[in-house]
Amino acid sequence: LGPLLAYCLLPPEAKRTPDAPRLAAQRLDAMGPMSDSEKVFGLVILGMVGMWATASSTGVQPVVTAVCGLATMIVS
């Protein structure tokens, strides 16, 4: 209900953006490939999400997941 209300009260200026995929591809090309630190960050986040998702079945407490993720990011 909230997003619909926001859309009605504050409608977007541009409702059709046919050139958005082309512009997004150009900007991604300008950014270049991912750096090693960005790849490590992505893997750490994916690992943490996996640990949180399986916390009830593995018995790993969410605080352990958070501390492990923080430690990994500090070390790398």
DSSP file (Angstrom, degrees, kcal/mol; ACC not computed):
  #  RESIDUE AA STRUCTURE BP1 BP2  ACC     N-H-->O    O-->H-N    N-H-->O    O-->H-N    TCO  KAPPA ALPHA  PHI   PSI    X-CA   Y-CA   Z-CA
    1    1 A L     >        0   0    0      0, 0.0     4,-2.3     0, 0.0     5,-0.2   0.000 360.0 360.0 360.0 -37.2    0.0    0.0    0.0
    2    2 A G  H  >  +     0   0    0      1,-0.2     4,-2.5     2,-0.2     5,-0.2   0.938 360.0  46.6 -61.6 -50.5    2.9    2.4    0.8
    3    3 A P  H  > S+     0   0    0      0, 0.0     4,-2.4     0, 0.0    -1,-0.2   0.887 112.8  50.8 -61.3 -37.5    4.6    2.2   -2.6
    4    4 A L  H  > S+     0   0    0      2,-0.2     4,-2.2     1,-0.2    -2,-0.2   0.917 111.0  48.5 -65.5 -42.3    1.2    2.7   -4.4
    5    5 A L  H  X S+     0   0    0     -4,-2.3     4,-2.6     1,-0.2     5,-0.3   0.915 112.2  48.6 -62.9 -43.0    0.4    5.7   -2.3
    6    6 A A  H  X S+     0   0    0     -4,-2.5     4,-2.8     1,-0.2    -2,-0.2   0.889 110.3  52.1 -63.8 -39.0    3.9    7.2   -3.0
    7    7 A Y  H  < S+     0   0    0     -4,-2.4    -1,-0.2    -5,-0.2    -2,-0.2   0.890 113.1  44.5 -64.7 -39.2    3.4    6.5   -6.7
    8    8 A C  H  < S+     0   0    0     -4,-2.2    -2,-0.2     1,-0.2    -1,-0.2   0.904 119.8  39.9 -72.4 -41.2    0.1    8.3   -6.7
    9    9 A L  H  < S+     0   0    0     -4,-2.6    -2,-0.2     1,-0.3    -3,-0.2   0.863 131.2  25.1 -77.3 -36.0    1.2   11.3   -4.6
   10   10 A L  S  < S-     0   0    0     -4,-2.8    -1,-0.3    -5,-0.3    -2,-0.1  -0.648  81.9-167.6-128.5  73.9    4.7   11.7   -6.2
   11   11 A P        -     0   0    0      0, 0.0    -3,-0.1     0, 0.0    -4,-0.1  -0.294  30.5-101.5 -65.0 147.7    4.5   10.3   -9.7
   12   12 A P        -     0   0    0      0, 0.0     3,-0.1     0, 0.0    -5,-0.0  -0.337  19.2-133.9 -67.6 150.1    7.8    9.7  -11.5
   13   13 A E  S    S+     0   0    0      1,-0.2     2,-0.6    -3,-0.1     0, 0.0   0.905  96.1  41.9 -70.5 -41.4    8.9   12.3  -14.1
   14   14 A A        +     0   0    0      1,-0.1    -1,-0.2     3,-0.0     3,-0.1  -0.929  58.5 170.0-111.6 117.2    9.9    9.7  -16.6
   15   15 A K  S    S+     0   0    0     -2,-0.6     2,-0.5     1,-0.2    -1,-0.1   0.681  70.5  47.2 -98.7 -20.5    7.6    6.7  -17.0
   16   16 A R        +     0   0    0      3,-0.0    -1,-0.2     1,-0.0     3,-0.1  -0.986  55.4 171.5-123.4 128.7    9.2    5.2  -20.1
   17   17 A T    >   +     0   0    0     -2,-0.5     3,-1.4     1,-0.1    -3,-0.0  -0.636   6.9 164.0-133.7  75.5   12.9    4.7  -20.4
   18   18 A P  T 3  S+     0   0    0      0, 0.0     4,-0.3     0, 0.0    -1,-0.1   0.759  78.7  51.6 -67.2 -23.2   13.6    2.7  -23.6
   19   19 A D  T 3> S+     0   0    0      1,-0.2     4,-2.3     2,-0.1     5,-0.2   0.376  79.9  99.9 -94.3   6.0   17.3    3.7  -23.6
   20   20 A A  H <> S+     0   0    0     -3,-1.4     4,-2.7     1,-0.2     5,-0.2   0.901  79.3  51.5 -60.4 -44.4   17.9    2.7  -20.0
   21   21 A P  H  > S+     0   0    0      0, 0.0     4,-2.2     0, 0.0    -1,-0.2   0.903 111.8  47.7 -61.4 -38.1   19.5   -0.7  -20.9
   22   22 A R  H  > S+     0   0    0     -4,-0.3     4,-2.1     2,-0.2    -2,-0.2   0.926 113.6  46.8 -67.3 -44.1   21.9    0.9  -23.3
   23   23 A L  H  X S+     0   0    0     -4,-2.3     4,-2.3     2,-0.2    -1,-0.2   0.892 111.7  51.4 -65.0 -39.1   22.9    3.6  -20.8
   24   24 A A  H  X S+     0   0    0     -4,-2.7     4,-2.4    -5,-0.2    -1,-0.2   0.916 109.7  49.7 -64.0 -42.3   23.4    1.1  -18.1
   25   25 A A  H  X S+     0   0    0     -4,-2.2     4,-2.2    -5,-0.2    -2,-0.2   0.899 110.5  50.7 -63.5 -40.2   25.6   -1.0  -20.3
   26   26 A Q  H  X S+     0   0    0     -4,-2.1     4,-2.1     1,-0.2    -2,-0.2   0.921 111.7  46.9 -63.5 -43.6   27.7    2.0  -21.2
   27   27 A R  H  X S+     0   0    0     -4,-2.3     4,-1.6     2,-0.2    -2,-0.2   0.873 111.0  51.4 -69.2 -35.8   28.2    3.0  -17.5
   28   28 A L  H  X S+     0   0    0     -4,-2.4     4,-1.2     2,-0.2    -1,-0.2   0.903 110.2  49.9 -65.5 -40.1   29.1   -0.5  -16.5
   29   29 A D  H  < S+     0   0    0     -4,-2.2     3,-0.3     1,-0.2    -2,-0.2   0.887 108.6  52.8 -63.6 -38.3   31.7   -0.6  -19.3
   30   30 A A  H  < S+     0   0    0     -4,-2.1    -1,-0.2     1,-0.2    -2,-0.2   0.832 105.0  55.7 -66.5 -31.6   33.1    2.7  -18.1
   31   31 A M  H  < S-     0   0    0     -4,-1.6    -1,-0.2     1,-0.2    -2,-0.2   0.793 100.5-151.7 -71.4 -27.4   33.4    1.3  -14.5
   32   32 A G     <  -     0   0    0     -4,-1.2    -1,-0.2    -3,-0.3     3,-0.1  -0.232  35.4 -28.5  83.5-176.8   35.5   -1.5  -15.7
   33   33 A P  S    S-     0   0    0      0, 0.0     2,-0.1     0, 0.0    -4,-0.0  -0.245  76.8 -86.8 -72.2 162.4   35.9   -5.0  -14.2
   34   34 A M        -     0   0    0      1,-0.1     2,-0.1     2,-0.1    -2,-0.0  -0.408  43.1-125.9 -67.0 141.4   35.5   -5.7  -10.5
   35   35 A S     >  -     0   0    0     -2,-0.1     4,-1.9     1,-0.1     5,-0.1  -0.372  25.2-106.1 -80.2 168.1   38.5   -5.3   -8.4
   36   36 A D  H  > S+     0   0    0      1,-0.2     4,-2.4     2,-0.2     5,-0.2   0.883 120.8  53.3 -62.9 -38.5   39.8   -8.1   -6.2
   37   37 A S  H  > S+     0   0    0      1,-0.2     4,-2.3     2,-0.2    -1,-0.2   0.864 107.5  51.4 -67.3 -34.0   38.6   -6.3   -3.0
   38   38 A E  H  > S+     0   0    0      2,-0.2     4,-2.3     1,-0.2    -1,-0.2   0.885 109.9  49.8 -67.5 -37.8   35.1   -6.0   -4.5
   39   39 A K  H  X S+     0   0    0     -4,-1.9     4,-2.3     2,-0.2    -2,-0.2   0.914 111.2  48.4 -66.0 -42.8   35.1   -9.7   -5.3
   40   40 A V  H  X S+     0   0    0     -4,-2.4     4,-2.6     2,-0.2    -2,-0.2   0.924 111.0  51.2 -62.6 -43.9   36.2  -10.6   -1.7
   41   41 A F  H  X S+     0   0    0     -4,-2.3     4,-2.5     1,-0.2    -2,-0.2   0.920 110.3  49.1 -59.5 -45.0   33.5   -8.3   -0.4
   42   42 A G  H  X S+     0   0    0     -4,-2.3     4,-2.5     1,-0.2    -1,-0.2   0.903 111.8  48.3 -62.1 -42.0   30.8  -10.0   -2.5
   43   43 A L  H  X S+     0   0    0     -4,-2.3     4,-2.5     2,-0.2    -1,-0.2   0.891 111.1  50.6 -66.1 -39.4   31.9  -13.5   -1.4
   44   44 A V  H  X S+     0   0    0     -4,-2.6     4,-2.5     2,-0.2    -2,-0.2   0.932 111.9  47.4 -63.7 -45.0   31.9  -12.4    2.2
   45   45 A I  H  X S+     0   0    0     -4,-2.5     4,-2.6     2,-0.2    -2,-0.2   0.926 112.6  48.9 -63.4 -44.6   28.4  -11.0    1.9
   46   46 A L  H  X S+     0   0    0     -4,-2.5     4,-2.3     1,-0.2    -1,-0.2   0.906 112.1  49.5 -61.7 -40.5   27.2  -14.1    0.1
   47   47 A G  H  X S+     0   0    0     -4,-2.5     4,-2.5     2,-0.2    -2,-0.2   0.906 110.9  49.2 -63.6 -41.4   28.7  -16.3    2.8
   48   48 A M  H  X S+     0   0    0     -4,-2.5     4,-2.6     2,-0.2     5,-0.2   0.911 110.3  50.0 -65.9 -41.7   27.2  -14.3    5.5
   49   49 A V  H  X S+     0   0    0     -4,-2.6     4,-2.5     1,-0.2    -1,-0.2   0.914 111.8  49.6 -61.8 -41.5   23.7  -14.5    3.9
   50   50 A G  H  X S+     0   0    0     -4,-2.3     4,-1.6     2,-0.2    -2,-0.2   0.900 111.1  48.6 -63.0 -41.3   24.2  -18.3    3.6
   51   51 A M  H  < S+     0   0    0     -4,-2.5    -2,-0.2     1,-0.2    -1,-0.2   0.898 113.5  46.7 -67.0 -39.2   25.2  -18.6    7.2
   52   52 A W  H >< S+     0   0    0     -4,-2.6     3,-1.0     1,-0.2     4,-0.3   0.888 110.8  52.8 -68.1 -38.0   22.2  -16.5    8.4
   53   53 A A  H 3< S+     0   0    0     -4,-2.5     3,-0.3     1,-0.2    -1,-0.2   0.831 117.2  37.4 -67.6 -30.7   19.8  -18.5    6.1
   54   54 A T  T 3X S+     0   0    0     -4,-1.6     4,-2.7    -5,-0.2     5,-0.4   0.198  83.1 111.3-104.8  15.8   21.0  -21.8    7.5
   55   55 A A  H <> S+     0   0    0     -3,-1.0     4,-1.9     1,-0.2     5,-0.2   0.872  77.3  50.0 -59.9 -38.9   21.4  -20.6   11.1
   56   56 A S  H  4 S+     0   0    0     -4,-0.3    -1,-0.2    -3,-0.3    -2,-0.1   0.852 117.1  39.6 -71.8 -32.2   18.5  -22.7   12.5
   57   57 A S  H  4 S+     0   0    0     -3,-0.3    -2,-0.2    -4,-0.1    -1,-0.2   0.796 123.2  38.5 -87.7 -27.9   19.7  -25.9   10.8
   58   58 A T  H  < S-     0   0    0     -4,-2.7    -2,-0.2    -7,-0.2    -3,-0.2   0.689  99.2-129.4 -93.3 -19.8   23.4  -25.5   11.4
   59   59 A G     <  +     0   0    0     -4,-1.9     2,-0.5    -5,-0.4    -3,-0.1   0.556  56.0 146.3  83.2   6.8   23.2  -24.0   14.9
   60   60 A V        -     0   0    0     -6,-0.3    -1,-0.3    -5,-0.2    -2,-0.1  -0.683  48.7-127.8 -80.1 122.3   25.5  -21.1   14.1
   61   61 A Q    >>  -     0   0    0     -2,-0.5     4,-1.6     1,-0.1     3,-0.7  -0.405  13.0-123.4 -69.0 144.6   24.3  -18.1   16.0
   62   62 A P  H 3> S+     0   0    0      0, 0.0     4,-2.4     0, 0.0     5,-0.2   0.826 112.0  58.7 -58.5 -32.1   23.8  -14.9   13.9
   63   63 A V  H 3> S+     0   0    0      2,-0.2     4,-2.4     1,-0.2     5,-0.2   0.861 103.1  53.0 -66.6 -33.1   26.3  -13.0   16.1
   64   64 A V  H <> S+     0   0    0     -3,-0.7     4,-2.6     2,-0.2    -1,-0.2   0.908 108.5  50.4 -66.0 -41.0   28.9  -15.5   15.1
   65   65 A T  H  X S+     0   0    0     -4,-1.6     4,-2.4     2,-0.2    -2,-0.2   0.930 111.5  47.8 -60.4 -46.0   28.1  -14.9   11.4
   66   66 A A  H  X S+     0   0    0     -4,-2.4     4,-2.6     1,-0.2    -2,-0.2   0.913 113.2  46.9 -63.3 -43.7   28.4  -11.2   11.9
   67   67 A V  H  X S+     0   0    0     -4,-2.4     4,-2.7     2,-0.2    -1,-0.2   0.903 112.5  50.0 -67.4 -40.3   31.7  -11.4   13.8
   68   68 A C  H  X S+     0   0    0     -4,-2.6     4,-2.3     2,-0.2    -2,-0.2   0.910 112.5  47.6 -63.4 -42.1   33.2  -13.8   11.2
   69   69 A G  H  X S+     0   0    0     -4,-2.4     4,-2.2    -5,-0.2    -2,-0.2   0.926 113.3  47.6 -64.5 -44.3   32.1  -11.5    8.4
   70   70 A L  H  X S+     0   0    0     -4,-2.6     4,-2.2     2,-0.2    -2,-0.2   0.928 112.7  48.8 -62.0 -45.6   33.6   -8.4   10.1
   71   71 A A  H  X S+     0   0    0     -4,-2.7     4,-2.5     1,-0.2     5,-0.2   0.897 110.5  51.2 -61.9 -41.1   36.8  -10.2   10.9
   72   72 A T  H  X S+     0   0    0     -4,-2.3     4,-2.2     1,-0.2    -1,-0.2   0.904 111.2  47.6 -64.5 -40.8   37.1  -11.4    7.3
   73   73 A M  H  < S+     0   0    0     -4,-2.2    -1,-0.2     2,-0.2    -2,-0.2   0.857 112.4  49.3 -70.1 -33.2   36.6   -7.9    6.0
   74   74 A I  H  < S+     0   0    0     -4,-2.2    -2,-0.2    -5,-0.2    -1,-0.2   0.915 113.9  45.7 -69.7 -41.4   39.1   -6.4    8.4
   75   75 A V  H  <        0   0    0     -4,-2.5    -2,-0.2     1,-0.2    -1,-0.2   0.877 360.0 360.0 -70.3 -37.4   41.8   -9.0    7.5
   76   76 A S     <        0   0    0     -4,-2.2    -1,-0.2    -5,-0.2    -2,-0.2   0.493 360.0 360.0 -86.0 360.0   41.3   -8.8    3.8
